[in-house]
Amino acid sequence: MGHGADRAPSHFISVYFFVKKLITISLTVITWCVAQEVTIPELNFPDSTFRVGQVIYIGNELTKYYIIEHEMTLKRDSLITHQAVQYNINRIYGLRLFTKVMIDVIPETDEYATLVVTVRERWYFYPFPILGIKDRDFNKIYYGAGVAHNNVAGRNTQLFGSFAVGYDPYVAIAYYNPLVDIQNRIFFSFKAYYTEQRNRSLVSLAGAPNFDEIRSGGMIGVGKRYSLFTSISLSLEYLNLKVSDNRAGRTLSSSGRDEFYSLHAAYVYDSRDLREYPSDGWYLSLGVSKYGLLEKDVDYQRYNLDIRTYEPLVGELVLAGRAFTSLSSGGAVPNYGHTFFGYVERIRGHFKTIVEGEQIIGTTIETHYPLISPRYLRLDFLPFEQFRDLRYAVYIAGFADAGTTWYRTQPLTLNSLYSGYGAGIHFHLAYSAVARVEFGVPYGAPFSKGQIILDLGAAL
């Protein structure tokens, strides 16, 4: 026992350095073959010496300067530190408008320096093909096409239209304007859709063949950004849902069709440096939803809480954590309004296990450490400037997940929790994409019961 325990850390360290070396060699070969340079942002100025005098923006040919300015914590007279500069680089990159972001500090006096923010813009307007899988299941393939403009008038206004056939076919349009009123920081959103969505509720099946939920609806929302990190919003939603095979319990109305309006209010505090894979900051979301406004069949409330924190520890080691819940009250919750693990939310170690209820609670803890720190790959041979700078990074991560769902008529107990743990490698790719390769084990089970997880997007 003692000798085995002594060897375990050294084995882990050996694997870590082997994987890091393998990835480094692979990226070096790619760089040598297709790229002219790999640039790593360097902060060549004394830490905590200067304050911000003026800020100059370069490269934002379409994007308005105030879109960048509104994401920055470095303002006139702010103390310039290495940490603050890197934080602001990530905040600007997190807008998802640029392929590359750099901030240079140019001393002007003994006390003040000029910040030069240099960006390279992405390609904003483009048609795109759609090919994907639903619920991480390769038997649920959908495909289609769409068109998007991610920066209408240079104001970070987003306009999307898309359709898909195959599993869960749909057609949808969406519009989001973060600055309808620049002075008061008012934002506006709208979406409309039609979809034939396969039922996800195990309760609705009740031993019968599965069925489709035919949904059409839309949402209109307005909100205000009170500060760099804080915003509130209010939205009104309409949903018309009917089932392809009407049986008892599948809708709240006996007709097999539920048609109702909902009202949603939310408060968000978001100080994360990089939305797709943060290393610093907090995220807090509080939401209250009223489903059914004056309708007799649908009449219930839902309360949502999501807290996430990202804390730098030693060097580039980051500890991340998340806790969330969604609770319901009032009238009956329809089966299509249930909460789930096994679809959007997952517990690694029980990645494909579907757990259903009226309420949900979950938590995640992760540690991140870079095998390859964030840097840029320059591909000068590409014909379009918007694709020549590719930001990438590779992280090794350890994680532990836990959570469960339950019904209001049942008590929440520790025995009902599902939990798992494991480790993996996270790849940061161009255009803010994240891909994960992980190995998760159910808590208390042998490693032979573990599962390989291939997934897109950060877990928290």
Sequence and secondary structure as in RCSB ss.txt:
>XXXX:A:sequence
MGHGADRAPSHFISVYFFVKKLITISLTVITWCVAQEVTIPELNFPDSTFRVGQVIYIGNELTKYYIIEHEMTLK
RDSLITHQAVQYNINRIYGLRLFTKVMIDVIPETDEYATLVVTVRERWYFYPFPILGIKDRDFNKIYYGAGVAHN
NVAGRNTQLFGSFAVGYDPYVAIAYYNPLVDIQNRIFFSFKAYYTEQRNRSLVSLAGAPNFDEIRSGGMIGVGKR
YSLFTSISLSLEYLNLKVSDNRAGRTLSSSGRDEFYSLHAAYVYDSRDLREYPSDGWYLSLGVSKYGLLEKDVDY
QRYNLDIRTYEPLVGELVLAGRAFTSLSSGGAVPNYGHTFFGYVERIRGHFKTIVEGEQIIGTTIETHYPLISPR
YLRLDFLPFEQFRDLRYAVYIAGFADAGTTWYRTQPLTLNSLYSGYGAGIHFHLAYSAVARVEFGVPYGAPFSKG
QIILDLGAAL
>XXXX:A:secstr
 HHHHHHHHHHHHHHHHHHHHHHHHHHHHHHHHH SEEE     S TT  EEEEEEEES SSS HHHHHTT S  
TT B  HHHHHHHHHHHHTTS EEEEEEEEEE SSSEEEEEEEEEE   EEEEEEEEEGGG TTSEEEEEEEEEE
EETTTTEEEEEEEEEESS EEEEEEEEEEEETTTTEEEEEEEEEEEEE   HHHHTTS   EEEEEEEEEEEEEE
 SSSEEEEEEEEEEEEEESS  TTSSSSTTSEEEEEEEEEEEEEE  S TTS SSEEEEEEEEEEE SS SS  E
EEEEEEEEEEEE STT EEEEEEEEEEEEES   GGG EEESSSS  TTSTT  EEESEEEEEEEEEEEEEEEEE
EEE TTSS GGGSEEEEEEEEEEEEEEEEEE TTS   GGG EEEEEEEEEEEETTTEEEEEEEEEETTS GGG 
EEEEEES   
